[in-house]
């Protein structure tokens, strides 16, 4: 395997090991334990159910003894006692039969007492019925506890995603994050649903059956326990081999989901550049990797059940042989042996079930590891409580000797200072990677500065809550973001309060979006999806600009906001922005000439530092870095506009 696939799989190859199987399992159980009432109810119901189920075979064994004793007694002449019959058999030299009848309760001349047998069977029926009802109640309570725990886990995941810094998303693929938030949580829910009640039932059954087995015959109980070490050894060996494969299975699932998400959202580019074949080949490689990981995980854990069945049958044979010898010697009754054989089955079945559930448990814990890894990810610094607020929010922004770096050993911005006056438009230009967008991210506290400080109306933004800071900032990005809903709902998304249709239309007119919206079949009630199907890229940009206008911010941040509109529309937008920018501070990152020329102050950035600042005319006249950018990027645009 080579190319992109090798790079993506390098972090989790086939030999990837479980990070913390026991720790993740304990954390998962603690989340269940949080719902104590339901968990206690499950325990009580399962104990009752298992206890009655364990007593059932002993009751049925008594019915067998009554039936066999009646048959024996009916074939013997009346007038004798049981002891006399046995002594007569020994006198005739039939000691084996005498020993066997010694363990049978019968009365010579008295046949089968069907009334007594019927009472015993009714008692057994009642016992099994109550056991079944108890198990049903326990299952219902278990489902409730599991669903509550999974719902809480899903809520914690959502809350965590909102607290993670932007740097986390910069390093993670969206499909991978989505896979953890959906596939892994669903897998945990299914695992708990399929294993929690059954696992508890199996473990309690093992204990209960052991007690009954020792009560009936300690010798047969020891014979039945001979195969337990072998069962434990098989379960441990198989589990050790399959757990890393389950971890790899869910890692590969995340990688595949990330690839599918990338190819779906960028399907236009894939087709334009003729990369369908390469995309299909990458999908095939990743799909094959997922198949191999899933096959190995399921195969390794799947051999558990047949091995456990073999051991169970071996146990059955040993118990039957030794039990038959005990009946022949008169040490046990046939009913007790019958009950013991049932107990041996009941004892082996839970062991087999626990072993066969190992694959589900390992798969669920592997998903839990991935979720807890995300929940343990470093969060953005907490907001101060209470947060500071400017007394009069005007939009005066100052960067004071600001330093910032994404990586500790790679400085990006060093000792940057600038002042943005209220009502002024500050344009930021420079080559790619100069730090233009980073400057805006620092203002919005998507990242925190590593040196210096940023103030808003004299208040350090690090002392303000993020919500309070961002409430006064409207932002329009180069990459538009819309959600499934009407156009009116998408525009109103930027408002902090309920807005009227008139206010929505006013914002649309200000952004010059009203004209094209009214040409749509349902106007402002036209429903679009998150991809903005039905509207062009420029029209989507106008909708997002209208959204920013409706938020009525003190500070406007436009990051290449007009990159998707034509020159004429851009001029109209700039005129509308000029009206709306009155009294507001505007930060504009753009390469389009009209945006740069109309700005009050233009900042030229190179390598994270401001190398020039001033008006358009002054910077052109200076013959510095801006002049070089102007000649390289804007000369042709000037000719087109002029």
N, C-alpha and C positions, 0 to 999 in steps of 0.2 A: 504494500500500500504506500502510495506516495502522494505528493501534491497537497492540496488543501485538506484532504481527508486526514492525512498523516498529522498535519499540524493541529487539527481540531481534536484528534483522538489522543494526542500526546499526553494530555493531562490525565487521562483515565484509560489506560490500556487494559488488556485482558487480565493483567495481574493486579489490577487495583484492588486494594483491600478495604474492608470496612473500617471507617474511621473510629467509631466507638459504639459497637453493637450493644453492649450492656448498658452504657450510659444513655443511649437514645431510647432503649427499651424502657428503662426506669423512668425517664422523663415522660414517655408516652403514658405509662401507668399512673404517674402522678396526676396527669391531666384527667384521667378517668376518675381517680380517687377524689377529685375536687367535687364531684357530684355524689356526695356520701350517701344521701338518702336512697337514691336509686341503686347504688352499688351494694349497700347493706341489704336492701330488698332482694337484689339478685342473689346474694349469698344465702339469705334465709330460705328463699324459694328453692334454690339448687340443693341446699343441704337436706331439706324436706324431701324433695324429689329423689335424690340419690339414696337417702336413707331408706325410703319406702321401696325403691327399686331393688336395693340390696337385700331387703328382708323377703321380697317376693319369691325368689327361688327356694328359700328355706321352707316357706309355706307350701309351695308346690311339691317339694320333696316329702312333706308330711302327708300330702294327698296320695302320693305314690306309695308311701309306706302303708297307708290304710288300705289301698287297693290290693297291694301284694299280700298283706297280712290276711285280708278277707279271702283271697283266692287260696292261700295255703290252709287257712282254717276250715274252709268249706270242703276241702278234700280229705280232712282227717275226721275220724269218728268222734262223736261227742262223748263226754264223760271222763275225758282225760285233761290233765293240765299241760301247759306248755313244757314244763320241766320233765314230765313223764314221757312226752313224745320225744324229746331230745335224748333222754336216757335210753329209750328203746332203740333209737337209731344208732347210738354208740354201741349198744349190746349186739346189734346186728353187724357191727363192723363198718358202718357208714359214718365215720367221724367227720368227713368233709361236709356232708349235708347237715349234720348236727351242728357243726360250727357256724354254718351259714344261717340256719334257722335261729341260732342263738341271738343273732342281731335283729330278728324280725319280731314285731309285736303282733301276735295272733292268738286266737282262742279256738281250740279244736271244736269242730262242729258248727262254728259260727261263720257265715259267709260274708260277702262284701256289704258293708254298711254305707249304702249310697247316700243316705241322709247326711251322715257325717262328712263324706267326701264332698257333697254339694255345699255344705256350710264352709268347708275349707276353701273350695273353689270360689265361692262368693266373696269370702274374705280376701283372697288373692286378687279377685277382680276389683274390689274396692281399693285395695292397696295400690294397684297399678293405675287405677283411674285418678286417685288423688295425686299420685306421682306425676302423671301426665299433666294434670291441671297446674300443679306447682311449677313444672318445667315451662309451661306456656306463660305463666305469670312472670317467671324469671327471665324468659326470652324477651317479653315485652319491656320489662324494666331495663334489661341490658341494652335493647335497641334505643330506649330513651336516653340512657346515660351516654351511649356511643354517639348518637346524633348531637346531643348537647356538647360533648367534648369536641367533636369535629367542627361544629358550628363555631365554638369558641376559638378553635385553632385557626379556622378560616378568617375569623374576625381579627385575631392577633396578626395573621399574615398581612391582611389588608392594612391594619394600623402600622405594622412594621414598614411596609412598602412606602407609606407616606412619610415615615421618619428617616428613611435612608437618604444619605446625601446624593447629590447628582453624580458624584464620582463613582458611586456603586453602579449606576445604570450605564455610565460611560464604559465600564469594564465588562458588563454582562450583556449577553445577547438577549433580546426581548423574548424570543421563543423559549430560551432556557428558564427565564424568570416565570413566564406563563406556565411552563410545564410543571414547575414546583408548586405554583399557586393553584393549579387545576388537577393535573394527572396524579401528582404525588399525594395531595390531600384526599382525592377520591380513592386512591389505592389504600391509604390508611383506613378510611371509613369502611371499605369493603373487607379489608383484612380483619378489623375488629369485629365487624358483623359476623364474619364466618368463623372466627376463632374464639372470641371472648367467652361466650356461654358454653361452647363445646369444650374448650380447654378447661374451664372451671369444673364442668360436669365430669370430665374424664379424670382429672386429678382427685376429686372427691370420691369418684367411683373406685379408683385404685385403692384408696385408703379404706373405704367401707368394705370392699370385697376382701381385702387382706384380713380385716378383723373377723369377718364371717368364716373365712377359710381356716384361720387358726382356731376359731371356736369349734368348727366341725372336726378338723384333724390337723394337728400341728405337723404331722409327718407329710401329709399330702400338700400342706401349705409350703413346706420347705422344698418339696419336689417342684411345685409350681414356680417357686422363686429361682430355681436353678438357671432359667433362661433370661432372667432380668438383667444380669450384668452383660450378657451378649446383646440384648436390646439396646441398652444404654451405650455400649461401645459402637454399635452400628449407627445409632442416631447421632452420636458425637462426630464420628468420622465423616458421615455424609453431610451433616450440617456445616462442618468446617470447610468442606470442598465447595458447597453450593453458595454460601453467604457472599463471598467476593463476586460471584457471578451475578447475584441479584443487585449488588451495588453497581456493577458495570451495566447491567440491563437498564436501570433507571437513569444512569448518566448518559448512556447512548440514546435513550428516549429523548432526553433534553436536547442533545445535539441535533437529532433528527428534526425535532419540533422547531428548533432555531433555524435550520436550513429551510424547512417548508415555509415558515413565516417570512423569511427573507425573500424567497423566490416568489411568494404570493404577492407581497407588498410591492416588489419590484418587477412584476411580470412584464410590464411594458418594456423596461430596459433589457430584460432577458431576451425578449423577442427582437427588439431593435438591433441589438448587437449579435444576434444569432447564437446565443449561448444556451439554447434549449437542450442541445445534446450534452453539453458539459454539465448543465444543471441536472439533467436526468442521470448522468453517470455518477455525479456526486451523491444524488439521492439513492441510487442503486447501491453504492458503496456503503453509505450509512445505514441503509435498510438491511443490507447483508450483515453489517456489524451488529445491528440490533437483533437480527435473527439468530446470529451465532451466540450472542450473550444470553438471549432468552432461552434458546435451545439448551445451552449448557446448564443454565440455572434450573430449568424445569427438569431436564434429564437427571442431573445429579440429585435433585431433591425427589424426583419421581421414583427412583429406584428404592427409596426408603420404604414405601408401602409393601411392595412384593417381598422385600427382605423381612419386614416385620411380620407379614403373613406366614412366611416360612417358619419363623421362630415361634409364632403362635401355634401353628399346627404341630410343631415339635413338642411344645408344652402340652398340647391336648393329648397327644399319644402317651406321654409320660404319665399324666394324671390318670388316663383311662386304664393303663396297665397296672399301676400301683393301686388305684382304687378298686379294680377288680380283685386283686389279691387280698385287699383288706376286707372286701365283702365275703370272699371265700373263707377267710379266717374268722368271720363273725365279728370283727372289730368295728365295722361300719354297716349301716343298713343300706339297702339299695337306694332309698330315697335320699339319704345323705350323700351318696356317691353321685346320684343324679344332680342334686343341688350343687355339689362341688364341681362337677363338669361344667355346669352352667356358670358357676363363679369363675372357673378358669377361663372360660370364654369371655366373661365380663371383665376379667382382669387383663386378658391379652388385648381385647378390643380397644380399651382406652389407651394402652401403650401404642398400639398401631395408629389410632387417631391422632394422638399427640405427635407421633413421628411424622405422619402424613401431613399434619398442619405446619410442619417446620418450614415448608417452602412458602406458605402464605405468611407466616410470621417473619421469616427472613426478608421477604419482599416488602412487607409493611414497614419493618424497622429500617430497611434501606431507604425507603421514601422518607421516613421520619428523620433520618440523618440529614438528608438534603434539606428538609424544611427547617430543622433546628439550626443547620449551618446558616441559612438565611436569617432566621430569627436572632442568631448570635452575631450577625454582621455589625460592624461598628456603625453607630448612628451619628447623625449630625448633632452638633453640640446643642444642648438644651437652651431654650429661650430663658432669659432672665425673668424672675418673678419678684415684684411686678416689673414689667418692661417700661423703659423710659419713653416719653412722647414729646415731640416738639410742641411748644406752647402755641405757636402759630405756624401751621404747615404751609410754606410758600414754595418750596422746591429748590432751596439753596443747597447745592451739593458741593462738597469739597473732598478731594482725594489728597491726603497729607502723607507724603513719603511712603506710599503704598508699595509693598513688596509681595510677590506671590509666586508660587511654584507648584506645579502638579506633582512632580517628583522631587524629593528632597535634594537630590544631587543635580537637578536641572532647573536653574532659575529662569523664570519667564519674564516677570516684571520686577524691576529693581528701582526703588526710590522714585516713584511716579507721583507727581503732584499736579492737580488741576482744580480749577474752580468753575462751576456752572451757575450762573446767575438765574434767578427766577424769570421766566418768560423768554429766556434765550434758547436758541437751538444750537446744540453742539454737534458737529459732524465729526465722525472718527473715520479716518482713512488710513490705508497702509497695505502692504503686501500680505498675502496669506500667511497666517502664523505669527503676525506681529503682536497679537494680544487684544485685538479690537473687541471680539465677542467676550473674551475673558473679563475685560473691563466692565461690561454690562452684567456678567454673571456675579462679579464681586459686588456691584451696586445692589443687586437683588438678593444677595446673600445665598445664592446657589452654592457658592464657595466662600469660605472665610479667608480674609487676608492673612498672610503669614508675617507681615510686618506693616507698621504704620496704622492708619485708620481712615475710615470714610465717615463723614458726618452729613446729616440731613438737617438743615436749619439749626446747626450748632450741636446736634445730638449725635453721638457715636452710634452708628446703626447696629453695632455689636451689642449695645445695651437695649435695643428695641426688640420686641417680638417680631418674628418673621411675618406673621399675618398682618401686624400693624404696619410694618414697613411696606409690604407688597400691596396693601390696600390702597396706597396712594400712588401706585405705579401701574400704568397700562403698557402692555407689551405686544408687539406684532413681530412675528418671526418670519424668516424666509420660508421655512417649511410650515405650511398652513396646517391647522388642526381643527377638524370639525367632528361632531359626533352625530350619531343617528337621531334624526328629529327634524322638525321644520326649520326653515331658514330663520323665522322669527325667534325660535327658541335658541338657535345658535348665536344670534346677535345678542339676545338678552342674557346670555351666559356671563357676559362681562359685568353685569350690573350687580351691585351689592344688595339691592332691594328689588321688590316687584316693580316692573315698569309697564307703562301703558303701550298699546299698539302705536299710538301717535309718537311716543318717544323713540320707539324702535325704528319707525319710518323716518323720523328726523335724523337719527344717527346714520341710517342707510343713505339718505340724501346727502348728508355731509361727506360720506365716503364715496359718493357717486355710484352707489350700488342700487339705488331705488329704481333706476330706469330698467336695468336688466332683470331685476327681481319681478317687476310687474309684467314682464313679457312671458314669464313662466306660467304653466297651466293653472297653478293654484296660488300664484303670487307668493306672499309671505308665508302661506301655509303649505308650500311645496316641501315635501319630505325628501331629505337626502340622507345618504348613509355616511359612515365615517370616512369613506374614500371621496366623498363629494361627487358621487356619480350624478351626472346630469348638468353639472356646471363646469366651466373651464377653470384652469389653474389661476388665471387672472381674476375671475369672478370669485373664486374661493378666497383669494387674497383680499378682495374688497369686503367680503363678509367679515373676515377677521379684523380688518381695519375698522369697520363699523362697530364691531364688538368692543374694540379698544376705546373708540370715541364715547360709546354709551357708558363705559365705566367711569367717565368724568375724572380722570386721574390728575394729580398734581404734576407728575413726571410721565412723559411719554418716552418709550424705548422702541425704536424701530430698527430692527436688525435685517437689513436688506429687504425691507417691507414692500418695496415697490418693484422688486426684481421680476415679478411675473406679470406685470401689466405693460401695456404698450405706452409709447412715449406721450401720446396725447392724453391718455387717461392718467398717466403719472403727473402731468402738468396740472390737470384738474385736481388730483388728490393733493398735490403740494399747495395749491391755493386754498383748499379746504383745511388742510393742516395748518396753514399760516393763520387762518381765522381761529381755529380751535386751540392753537398753541399760545394764544395771548394769555399771559399770566401763568403759563406752564413752562417747566423746564423740559426740553426735548433732547434726547440723545439719539442720533441717527448714524447707523453704520450703513454706508452705501457707497457704490461706485458710480451711480448714475449722476450725470453732470448737474441736472437741475437741483437735486438735493444738496449737493456740495456748494453750489454757487449761492443759494439762498440762506445758508447757515450763518448765524452771527459769529460763531467761532469754529474754525476747522482745526482738528488735532491730527497731526501726522505721526503715526506710530511706526517704529521699526524695532524689532527685537525687544519688545516689551517696554520700550521707553518712548516718551513724546519727544520727537526731534524737532518739531516745528509746530507753531500754533499761530493763528491769526485769521484774517478774513481771506476770502478767495483772491481778491485783487492783490492784496499785500503779499500773499504767499507766492502767487504767480510771478510777481515782480521781483521777489527775493532770489529766484533762480536756484532754489535748493531742492530738497527731496520732493516737495509737492509739485514743483515745476516739472520734475522728471516724470512723476506719476501723471500729471496733466497731459504732457506730450504723449506719453505711452498709451493712456487709456481714454482721455476725454476729448482730444482734438477732433476726432471724427464725429463724436456726438454733438459738439458745438456746431459743426458745419450742418448737421442734420436738423438741429433745432432752429438755428438761425436762418 
